[in-house]
Amino acid sequence: MVNENRNALSVQPFAVLAPIVLIALFSIGCNLFAEGVTRAIGRTGGTE
C-alpha cells in the first residue's frame, strides 16, 4: 500500500502527510492525558 501511494506524495504531499501528523498528535495527546489521569489518581488514592 505504501508503494502504491508513493506517486501521490509528489502530486499532493499534504494529503499524504496530514494523516501522519494527526496520528502522531493523537497518540502524543492520549499519552499525556493518560499520564495526567494516572498522576491524579495516584495523588488522591493514597493514605498519606
C-alpha positions in Angstrom: 0.0 0.0 0.0 2.8 2.4 0.8 4.5 1.7 -2.6 1.2 2.3 -4.4 0.8 5.7 -2.8 4.3 6.8 -3.4 3.3 8.8 -6.6 0.6 10.7 -4.6 3.4 12.2 -2.4 4.7 14.1 -5.3 1.3 15.1 -6.6 -0.4 16.1 -3.3 2.0 15.9 -0.3 -0.4 17.5 2.2 -3.0 14.7 1.6 -0.3 12.1 2.5 1.4 14.0 5.4 -1.8 15.2 7.1 -2.8 11.8 8.4 0.7 11.1 9.6 0.8 14.3 11.6 -2.7 13.8 13.0 -2.0 10.3 14.1 1.2 11.4 15.8 -0.6 14.3 17.6 -3.4 12.0 18.7 -1.1 9.4 20.2 1.0 12.0 22.0 -2.2 13.7 23.3 -3.6 10.3 24.5 -0.3 9.5 26.3 -0.2 12.9 28.0 -3.9 12.5 29.1 -3.3 9.0 30.4 -0.2 10.2 32.4 -2.2 13.1 33.9 -5.0 10.8 34.9 -2.5 8.3 36.4 -0.9 11.1 38.4 -4.3 12.5 39.6 -5.4 9.0 40.8 -2.1 8.5 42.5 -2.5 11.7 44.5 -6.0 11.1 45.7 -5.7 7.3 46.3 -3.0 7.3 49.0 -3.4 7.3 52.8 -0.6 9.8 53.5 
